[in-house]
């Protein structure tokens, strides 16, 4: 959408083209991060030869930094005032550096573990700063761009589809470009980074041009935005939001570990000829299941439908224990995909409801998408660090090297731990928290009424 058009009075309902164009940015959001999360361990451990413990330490340091910069960038976004709006300038600034970093992350110095470790730490910190700037501001746009239930439900389908496309590309590009990891040969990873960066830059460009605007009625929210200290206080004292963050952390943990481990599980235990294809089928089913979860979300609300999705996902992972060969793996992965699709779709819808709840109940009557997505981004990245520690402890302790088991007899023991039992435990915790989650259908309905009254008032004030 052009700048000229964005300055006009925007109706509550958006066009189909705007929703699809905006969702393109979700592909970039997922591809830019998942491309490294999928390949980073293999590249630095197998190709470069960095000790798994150095690699884990780098992620611990990165997580500490992440805890600082994610909430900071979120509040900064809420307090930004320019003629282009609060979010868009940060998206413009971060796009090109993000694409460059997607390439240079694969060019570390070699021959000295400490130098490689130092390079990785610096790159992770800079990458996180740039990526968080993009993702917080991109995701901060949609709850205020798409205000109605119908718009958000429709957009949710396309965000889910482009999420799966982003994850699928992050998974498939290495299959096509990199192949089997070869020690001392980083060039395929650099080429993979270049291709992924081009895709990310292109999809962000489409989003900026055709699916990105800021509503005039919220232009004065920055004038009443709370101070840094007050914003943190309001955000972290929001009981519903903090519960939701732990739920989101659980979903991110499972979402992050499955694409890494399922191909290894299929190769080692199921003798699959194409283990990556099994995960791809799960991702496709995930996208296809979105209309089902949209219906359930409308019918039962976020809390109950989220419990259905997390519960179904946990049961489907337990069923995967009964997969004995490639054929049964394809059957059971379809159920895993359905649970994945529901958890991703409803997660997004819940964040929007929390932001609405904050706007009408916090007492300051401003939208603070940046503050909330900044904290959510922290939990997202924390999930990656937790998974890495789990993988390091389980794989390292069992004699895992170069993505082959030195003792194949350990496979039936350690692989179900990281693919099934660990994710199921995490999902059970999410289910318990969802039971106590306070944003009921009744409260959300009342928020909708209060939101409409508040937004009508804001529109009159900005006419």
C-alpha positions as CSV (number, residue, x, y, z in Angstrom):
1,X,0.0,0.0,0.0
2,X,1.4,3.4,-1.0
3,X,2.2,6.1,1.6
4,X,-0.5,8.3,0.0
5,X,-3.1,5.6,0.5
6,X,-2.0,4.9,4.0
7,X,-2.8,8.5,5.0
8,X,-6.4,8.2,4.0
9,X,-9.1,7.2,6.4
10,X,-8.9,3.4,6.4
11,X,-12.1,1.4,6.9
12,X,-12.4,-1.2,9.6
13,X,-12.5,-4.0,7.0
14,X,-9.4,-4.4,4.8
15,X,-9.2,-5.9,1.4
16,X,-8.2,-9.5,0.6
17,X,-5.1,-8.2,-1.2
18,X,-3.9,-6.2,1.8
19,X,-4.2,-9.3,4.1
20,X,-2.3,-11.5,1.7
21,X,0.4,-8.9,1.1
22,X,0.8,-8.3,4.8
23,X,1.1,-12.0,5.4
24,X,4.2,-12.1,3.1
25,X,6.1,-10.5,5.9
26,X,5.4,-13.5,8.0
27,X,7.3,-15.7,5.6
28,X,10.3,-13.4,6.0
29,X,9.9,-13.4,9.7
30,X,10.1,-17.2,9.9
31,X,12.6,-17.9,7.1
32,X,15.2,-15.4,8.4
33,X,15.2,-17.0,11.9
34,X,14.5,-20.6,11.2
35,X,17.1,-20.9,8.4
36,X,19.8,-20.4,11.0
37,X,18.1,-22.4,13.8
38,X,17.7,-25.4,11.5
39,X,21.3,-25.2,10.1
40,X,23.3,-23.4,12.8
41,X,24.0,-26.5,15.0
42,X,25.0,-28.7,12.0
43,X,27.1,-25.9,10.4
44,X,29.1,-24.8,13.5
45,X,29.4,-28.3,15.0
46,X,29.9,-30.5,12.0
47,X,31.2,-28.3,9.2
48,X,33.3,-25.8,11.2
49,X,34.1,-28.2,14.0
50,X,33.2,-25.9,17.0
51,X,32.7,-27.8,20.2
52,X,29.0,-28.3,21.1
53,X,29.7,-26.7,24.5
54,X,31.2,-23.6,22.9
55,X,28.1,-23.4,20.7
56,X,25.8,-23.8,23.7
57,X,27.7,-21.1,25.6
58,X,27.3,-18.7,22.7
59,X,23.5,-19.2,22.9
60,X,23.4,-18.7,26.6
61,X,25.2,-15.3,26.2
62,X,22.9,-14.5,23.3
63,X,19.9,-15.3,25.4
64,X,21.1,-12.9,28.2
65,X,21.4,-10.2,25.6
66,X,18.0,-11.1,24.1
67,X,16.4,-10.6,27.5
68,X,17.7,-7.0,27.4
69,X,17.1,-5.9,23.8
70,X,13.7,-7.5,23.0
71,X,11.5,-5.6,25.6
72,X,13.6,-2.4,25.0
73,X,12.9,-2.4,21.2
74,X,9.2,-3.0,21.9
75,X,8.8,0.0,24.2
76,X,10.9,2.1,21.8
77,X,8.5,1.2,19.0
78,X,5.5,2.3,21.0
79,X,7.2,5.6,21.8
80,X,8.4,6.4,18.2
81,X,6.8,9.4,16.5
82,X,7.5,10.1,12.8
83,X,5.5,11.2,9.8
84,X,5.6,7.6,8.6
85,X,4.2,6.2,11.9
86,X,5.5,4.2,14.8
87,X,6.3,0.8,13.2
88,X,7.1,1.3,9.5
89,X,10.4,3.3,9.9
90,X,11.9,0.5,11.9
91,X,10.9,-2.0,9.3
92,X,12.5,0.1,6.5
93,X,15.7,0.4,8.6
94,X,16.1,-3.3,9.4
95,X,15.3,-5.0,6.1
96,X,18.7,-4.7,4.3
97,X,20.9,-5.3,7.4
98,X,18.8,-8.4,8.1
99,X,19.4,-9.8,4.6
100,X,23.2,-9.1,4.9
101,X,23.4,-10.8,8.3
102,X,21.6,-13.9,6.9
103,X,24.7,-14.4,4.7
104,X,27.6,-13.4,6.9
105,X,26.4,-15.7,9.7
106,X,27.9,-18.5,7.6
107,X,31.4,-17.0,7.2
108,X,33.1,-17.5,10.6
109,X,36.9,-17.6,11.0
110,X,38.1,-21.2,11.4
111,X,41.1,-22.9,13.0
112,X,40.6,-21.5,16.5
113,X,37.6,-22.5,18.6
114,X,37.7,-19.3,20.6
115,X,37.8,-17.0,17.6
116,X,34.9,-19.0,16.0
117,X,33.0,-18.7,19.3
118,X,33.6,-15.0,19.6
119,X,32.5,-14.4,16.0
120,X,29.3,-16.4,16.6
121,X,28.5,-14.5,19.8
122,X,28.9,-11.1,18.0
123,X,26.9,-12.2,15.0
124,X,24.1,-13.6,17.2
125,X,23.9,-10.3,19.1
126,X,23.8,-8.1,16.0
127,X,21.5,-10.5,14.2
128,X,19.1,-10.5,17.2
129,X,19.1,-6.7,17.4
130,X,18.2,-6.4,13.7
131,X,15.8,-9.3,13.6
132,X,14.0,-8.1,16.7
133,X,13.7,-4.6,15.2
134,X,11.9,-6.2,12.2
135,X,9.8,-8.8,13.9
136,X,8.5,-6.6,16.8
137,X,7.5,-3.8,14.5
138,X,6.1,-6.1,11.8
139,X,4.0,-8.1,14.2
140,X,3.1,-4.9,16.1
141,X,1.3,-3.7,13.0
142,X,-1.3,-6.4,12.5
143,X,-3.5,-6.1,15.7
144,X,-4.1,-2.4,14.9
145,X,-4.4,-2.8,11.1
146,X,-6.9,-5.6,11.4
147,X,-9.4,-4.7,14.1
148,X,-12.4,-6.9,13.4
149,X,-12.9,-10.6,14.2
150,X,-13.5,-11.4,10.5
151,X,-10.4,-9.6,9.4
152,X,-8.2,-11.2,12.1
153,X,-9.6,-14.7,11.4
154,X,-9.0,-14.3,7.7
155,X,-5.5,-12.9,8.1
156,X,-4.7,-15.7,10.6
157,X,-5.2,-18.2,7.8
158,X,-2.7,-16.4,5.6
159,X,-0.3,-15.8,8.4
160,X,-0.3,-19.5,9.1
161,X,0.2,-20.4,5.5
162,X,3.1,-18.0,5.1
163,X,4.5,-19.2,8.5
164,X,4.5,-22.8,7.1
165,X,6.0,-21.6,3.8
166,X,8.8,-19.8,5.7
167,X,9.5,-22.8,7.8
168,X,9.2,-25.1,4.8
169,X,11.7,-23.0,2.8
170,X,14.1,-22.9,5.8
171,X,13.8,-26.7,5.8
172,X,13.9,-27.3,2.0
173,X,16.6,-24.9,0.8
174,X,19.3,-26.8,2.7
175,X,18.0,-30.1,1.2
176,X,18.4,-28.6,-2.3
177,X,21.5,-26.4,-1.9
178,X,23.5,-27.9,1.0
179,X,22.9,-31.6,1.0
180,X,24.9,-33.7,3.5
181,X,27.2,-31.6,5.7
182,X,30.9,-31.8,4.7
183,X,33.5,-30.8,7.3
184,X,35.5,-27.8,6.2
185,X,33.2,-26.8,3.3
186,X,31.0,-23.8,4.3
187,X,30.3,-22.5,0.8
188,X,27.0,-24.4,0.3
189,X,25.8,-22.7,3.5
190,X,26.8,-19.3,2.2
191,X,24.9,-19.9,-1.1
192,X,21.9,-21.1,1.0
193,X,22.1,-17.8,3.0
194,X,22.2,-15.7,-0.2
195,X,19.1,-17.4,-1.7
196,X,17.2,-17.1,1.6
197,X,18.2,-13.5,2.0
198,X,16.9,-12.7,-1.5
199,X,13.5,-14.4,-0.7
200,X,13.3,-12.5,2.6
201,X,14.1,-9.1,1.0
202,X,11.5,-9.8,-1.7
203,X,8.7,-10.7,0.6
204,X,9.3,-7.8,2.9
205,X,9.2,-5.6,-0.1
206,X,5.8,-6.9,-1.1
207,X,4.5,-6.4,2.4
208,X,5.8,-2.8,2.6
209,X,4.4,-1.9,-0.8
210,X,1.0,-3.5,-0.7
211,X,0.2,-4.6,2.8
212,X,1.5,-2.1,5.3
213,X,-0.3,0.9,6.8
214,X,-0.9,2.6,10.2
215,X,-4.3,3.8,11.2
216,X,-4.8,7.5,11.7
217,X,-7.0,7.0,14.8
218,X,-4.0,5.6,16.7
219,X,-1.6,8.4,15.7
220,X,-1.9,10.2,19.0
221,X,-1.3,7.0,21.1
222,X,2.4,7.8,21.1
223,X,1.7,11.1,22.9
224,X,0.1,9.2,25.8
225,X,2.5,6.3,25.7
226,X,3.8,5.4,29.2
227,X,7.5,5.9,30.1
228,X,9.9,3.1,29.8
229,X,9.6,2.2,33.5
230,X,5.9,2.5,33.5
231,X,5.5,0.4,30.3
232,X,7.6,-2.4,31.8
233,X,5.6,-2.2,35.0
234,X,2.2,-2.4,33.2
235,X,3.4,-5.2,30.9
236,X,5.0,-7.5,33.5
237,X,2.2,-7.0,36.0
238,X,-0.4,-8.1,33.5
239,X,-1.2,-11.6,34.9
240,X,-3.0,-12.8,31.8
241,X,-0.1,-11.8,29.6
242,X,2.6,-13.4,31.7
243,X,0.6,-16.7,31.8
244,X,0.3,-16.4,28.0
245,X,4.0,-15.9,27.6
246,X,4.8,-19.2,29.4
247,X,2.1,-20.9,27.2
248,X,3.8,-19.3,24.1
249,X,7.2,-20.5,25.3
250,X,5.9,-24.0,25.5
251,X,4.5,-23.8,21.9
252,X,7.8,-22.3,20.6
253,X,9.8,-25.1,22.3
254,X,7.8,-27.8,20.5
255,X,7.5,-25.9,17.3
256,X,11.3,-25.3,17.3
257,X,12.5,-28.8,18.2
258,X,10.3,-31.0,15.9
259,X,11.8,-29.9,12.5
260,X,15.3,-30.5,13.9
261,X,14.7,-33.9,15.4
262,X,11.9,-35.6,13.3
263,X,14.2,-36.1,10.2
264,X,16.9,-37.6,12.5
265,X,14.3,-39.8,14.1
266,X,12.9,-41.0,10.8
267,X,16.4,-41.7,9.5
268,X,17.7,-43.6,12.5
269,X,14.6,-45.4,13.8
270,X,12.3,-45.7,10.8
271,X,14.9,-46.2,8.0
272,X,13.3,-43.5,5.9
273,X,14.8,-42.9,2.5
274,X,13.7,-39.3,2.6
275,X,13.3,-38.2,6.2
276,X,12.9,-34.5,5.4
277,X,9.8,-35.3,3.4
278,X,8.0,-36.6,6.5
279,X,8.4,-33.2,8.2
280,X,7.4,-31.4,5.0
281,X,4.1,-33.4,4.9
282,X,3.4,-32.4,8.5
283,X,4.0,-28.7,7.6
284,X,1.6,-28.9,4.6
285,X,-1.1,-30.5,6.8
286,X,-0.5,-27.8,9.4
287,X,-1.4,-25.1,6.8
288,X,-4.3,-27.1,5.4
289,X,-5.8,-27.5,8.9
290,X,-6.1,-23.7,9.5
291,X,-9.7,-23.3,8.4
292,X,-10.7,-26.0,11.0
293,X,-9.0,-24.1,13.8
294,X,-10.5,-20.8,12.6
295,X,-13.9,-22.3,13.0
296,X,-13.1,-23.7,16.5
297,X,-11.6,-20.4,17.6
298,X,-14.8,-18.5,16.5
299,X,-17.0,-21.1,18.1
300,X,-15.2,-21.6,21.5
301,X,-12.8,-18.6,21.8
302,X,-9.1,-18.6,22.2
303,X,-8.7,-20.2,25.6
304,X,-10.8,-23.4,24.9
305,X,-9.7,-23.8,21.3
306,X,-6.1,-23.4,22.3
307,X,-6.6,-26.2,24.9
308,X,-8.0,-28.4,22.1
309,X,-5.0,-27.6,19.9
310,X,-2.3,-28.2,22.6
311,X,-4.0,-31.4,23.8
312,X,-4.4,-32.8,20.3
313,X,-0.8,-32.0,19.5
314,X,0.4,-33.8,22.7
315,X,-1.7,-36.9,21.9
316,X,-0.5,-36.9,18.3
317,X,3.1,-36.9,19.4
318,X,2.5,-39.9,21.7
319,X,0.8,-41.7,18.8
320,X,4.1,-41.2,16.8
321,X,5.6,-43.8,19.1
322,X,3.6,-46.3,17.2
323,X,5.3,-45.4,13.9
324,X,7.4,-48.4,12.8
325,X,8.3,-47.5,9.3
326,X,8.0,-44.8,6.7
327,X,4.4,-45.5,5.8
328,X,3.1,-45.3,9.4
329,X,5.3,-42.2,9.9
330,X,3.4,-40.4,7.1
331,X,0.1,-41.4,8.7
332,X,1.0,-40.2,12.2
333,X,2.7,-37.0,11.0
334,X,-0.6,-35.8,9.6
335,X,-2.0,-35.7,13.1
336,X,1.1,-33.9,14.4
337,X,0.6,-31.4,11.6
338,X,-3.0,-30.7,12.7
339,X,-2.0,-30.0,16.2
340,X,0.8,-27.7,15.0
341,X,-1.5,-25.8,12.7
342,X,-4.0,-25.1,15.6
343,X,-1.3,-24.1,18.1
344,X,0.3,-21.6,15.6
345,X,-3.0,-20.1,14.5
346,X,-4.6,-19.6,17.9
347,X,-1.4,-18.2,19.4
348,X,-1.5,-15.2,17.1
349,X,-5.2,-14.6,17.8
350,X,-4.6,-14.7,21.5
351,X,-1.9,-12.0,21.3
352,X,-4.3,-9.6,19.5
353,X,-6.9,-10.2,22.2
354,X,-4.4,-9.4,25.0
355,X,-3.4,-6.2,23.3
356,X,-7.1,-5.2,23.0
357,X,-7.5,-6.1,26.7
358,X,-4.6,-3.9,27.7
359,X,-5.9,-0.9,25.6
360,X,-9.3,-0.9,27.3
361,X,-8.4,-2.0,30.8
362,X,-4.9,-0.6,31.6
363,X,-6.2,2.9,32.3
364,X,-4.0,4.6,29.7
365,X,-6.2,3.8,26.6
366,X,-3.2,3.4,24.2
367,X,-2.2,0.5,22.0
368,X,1.1,-1.0,23.0
369,X,1.8,-3.8,20.5
370,X,5.5,-3.1,20.6
371,X,5.8,-3.7,24.4
372,X,3.9,-6.9,24.2
373,X,5.6,-8.3,21.1
374,X,9.0,-7.3,22.5
375,X,8.4,-9.5,25.5
376,X,6.9,-12.3,23.3
377,X,10.0,-12.2,21.1
378,X,12.2,-12.7,24.2
379,X,10.3,-15.9,25.0
380,X,10.5,-17.0,21.4
381,X,14.3,-16.8,21.4
382,X,14.5,-18.3,24.9
383,X,12.8,-21.4,23.5
384,X,15.7,-21.9,21.1
385,X,18.2,-21.6,23.9
386,X,16.3,-24.1,26.0
387,X,16.1,-26.6,23.1
388,X,19.8,-26.2,22.4
389,X,20.6,-27.0,26.0
390,X,18.3,-30.1,25.9
391,X,19.9,-31.3,22.7
392,X,23.4,-30.7,24.0
393,X,22.8,-32.6,27.2
394,X,21.0,-35.5,25.6
395,X,23.0,-35.9,22.4
396,X,26.3,-35.0,23.9
397,X,25.8,-37.4,26.8
398,X,24.8,-40.2,24.5
399,X,27.8,-39.9,22.2
400,X,26.3,-37.9,19.4
401,X,28.8,-36.9,16.7
402,X,28.5,-35.6,13.1
403,X,24.8,-36.4,13.2
404,X,25.4,-40.1,13.5
405,X,25.1,-42.2,16.7
406,X,28.4,-43.6,17.7
407,X,26.3,-46.3,19.5
408,X,23.2,-47.0,17.4
409,X,21.7,-48.8,20.4
410,X,21.2,-45.4,22.0
411,X,18.9,-44.2,19.3
412,X,15.6,-45.8,20.5
413,X,16.3,-44.3,23.9
414,X,17.5,-40.7,23.2
415,X,15.4,-39.8,20.1
416,X,12.0,-40.4,21.7
417,X,13.1,-38.3,24.6
418,X,13.8,-35.2,22.5
419,X,11.0,-35.7,19.9
420,X,8.2,-37.1,22.0
421,X,8.5,-37.1,25.8
422,X,10.1,-33.6,26.1
423,X,7.6,-31.9,23.8
424,X,4.6,-33.7,25.5
425,X,5.8,-32.6,28.9
426,X,6.0,-29.0,27.7
427,X,2.5,-29.2,26.2
428,X,1.0,-30.6,29.3
429,X,2.4,-27.5,31.2
430,X,0.8,-25.3,28.6
431,X,-2.6,-27.1,29.0
432,X,-2.5,-26.5,32.8
433,X,-1.8,-22.8,32.3
434,X,-4.5,-22.5,29.7
435,X,-7.0,-23.8,32.2
436,X,-6.2,-20.9,34.5
437,X,-5.9,-18.3,31.7
438,X,-8.3,-15.4,32.6
439,X,-9.3,-14.1,29.2
440,X,-12.6,-15.9,28.9
441,X,-15.1,-15.5,26.0
442,X,-17.2,-13.3,28.2
443,X,-14.3,-10.9,29.0
444,X,-13.2,-10.8,25.3
445,X,-16.8,-9.9,24.3
446,X,-16.9,-7.1,26.8
447,X,-13.5,-5.9,25.6
448,X,-14.8,-5.8,22.1
449,X,-17.6,-3.4,23.1
450,X,-15.2,-1.2,25.1
451,X,-12.8,-1.2,22.2
452,X,-15.4,0.0,19.7
453,X,-16.4,2.8,22.0
454,X,-12.8,3.9,22.5
455,X,-11.9,3.7,18.9
456,X,-14.9,5.7,17.9
457,X,-13.7,8.4,20.3
458,X,-10.2,8.3,18.9
459,X,-11.5,8.6,15.3
460,X,-13.4,11.8,16.2
461,X,-10.4,13.2,17.9
462,X,-8.2,12.7,14.8
463,X,-10.7,13.9,12.2
